[in-house]
């Protein structure tokens, strides 16, 4: 994991700040952010690659490639590039143990 964000906000910093949890740690985002934007702006990647130890940060960024799946603590997965972040959302970079 890296300390600084993988993306940097250049505008629209005055939107309402939201809090979400990523792998058990509290993170912040702005209202209207996608899950992908929230994760990358908070200094995290989406998940580890299936093919090596590298962290993934999305590929197409528009919902076509299936690279941005992340999991909710409750189990269902979602596309981070097209789902909007919500206050209190609990996300995981790895599937829960109950995942099929």
C-alpha positions as CSV (number, residue, x, y, z in Angstrom):
1,X,0.0,0.0,0.0
2,X,1.2,3.5,-0.7
3,X,1.0,6.6,1.5
4,X,-0.1,9.2,-1.0
5,X,-3.1,8.9,-3.4
6,X,-2.7,7.3,-6.8
7,X,-4.8,10.1,-8.2
8,X,-4.8,13.8,-7.2
9,X,-7.8,16.0,-7.0
10,X,-7.4,19.2,-9.0
11,X,-11.0,20.6,-8.6
12,X,-14.3,20.1,-6.8
13,X,-12.8,19.8,-3.3
14,X,-15.8,21.5,-1.7
15,X,-18.2,18.6,-2.0
16,X,-19.5,16.9,1.2
17,X,-16.9,14.6,2.8
18,X,-17.9,11.0,3.4
19,X,-16.3,8.3,5.4
20,X,-16.0,4.7,4.3
21,X,-14.1,1.6,5.5
22,X,-11.5,-0.2,3.3
23,X,-10.1,-3.4,4.7
24,X,-11.2,-2.3,8.2
25,X,-9.5,1.2,8.0
26,X,-11.5,4.4,7.9
27,X,-11.0,6.4,4.7
28,X,-12.5,9.6,3.3
29,X,-14.1,10.5,0.0
30,X,-16.2,13.2,-1.5
31,X,-20.0,12.9,-2.3
32,X,-20.4,11.9,-5.9
33,X,-17.1,9.9,-6.1
34,X,-17.1,6.4,-7.6
35,X,-15.8,3.7,-5.3
36,X,-12.7,3.6,-7.7
37,X,-12.0,7.3,-7.2
38,X,-12.5,7.1,-3.5
39,X,-10.1,4.2,-3.1
40,X,-7.4,5.6,-5.4
41,X,-7.7,9.1,-3.9
42,X,-7.4,7.8,-0.4
43,X,-4.0,6.2,-1.2
44,X,-5.0,2.6,-1.9
45,X,-5.2,0.3,-4.9
46,X,-8.2,-1.8,-5.8
47,X,-6.8,-5.3,-5.2
48,X,-3.8,-7.5,-5.9
49,X,-3.3,-9.0,-9.3
50,X,-4.1,-12.6,-9.8
51,X,-0.9,-13.0,-11.8
52,X,1.7,-11.5,-9.5
53,X,2.2,-9.5,-6.3
54,X,1.4,-6.1,-7.9
55,X,-1.5,-4.0,-6.8
56,X,-4.2,-3.2,-9.4
57,X,-5.6,0.3,-10.0
58,X,-8.3,-0.5,-12.6
59,X,-7.8,-0.8,-16.4
60,X,-10.4,0.7,-18.6
61,X,-12.1,2.8,-15.9
62,X,-15.5,2.6,-17.6
63,X,-17.0,-0.7,-16.7
64,X,-16.0,-2.8,-19.8
65,X,-13.0,-4.8,-18.7
66,X,-14.1,-6.5,-15.4
67,X,-10.8,-5.4,-13.7
68,X,-12.3,-3.2,-10.9
69,X,-14.3,-5.7,-8.9
70,X,-14.1,-5.1,-5.1
71,X,-16.2,-6.7,-2.3
72,X,-18.5,-5.4,0.3
73,X,-18.1,-6.7,3.8
74,X,-21.6,-8.3,3.4
75,X,-20.2,-10.4,0.6
76,X,-21.5,-9.0,-2.7
77,X,-18.9,-7.7,-5.1
78,X,-19.3,-4.5,-7.2
79,X,-17.6,-2.7,-10.0
80,X,-15.6,0.1,-8.4
81,X,-15.6,2.2,-11.5
82,X,-19.4,2.5,-11.8
83,X,-20.7,2.3,-8.2
84,X,-20.9,5.5,-6.1
85,X,-19.3,5.6,-2.7
86,X,-21.8,6.0,0.2
87,X,-21.4,7.1,3.8
88,X,-20.3,4.2,6.0
89,X,-19.7,1.8,3.1
90,X,-17.6,-1.2,4.1
91,X,-15.3,-2.5,1.3
92,X,-12.7,-5.2,0.9
93,X,-9.8,-5.7,-1.5
94,X,-10.1,-9.4,-1.1
95,X,-13.2,-11.6,-1.1
96,X,-14.7,-12.5,2.3
97,X,-14.3,-16.1,3.5
98,X,-18.0,-16.8,2.7
99,X,-17.4,-15.8,-1.0
100,X,-18.2,-18.8,-3.3
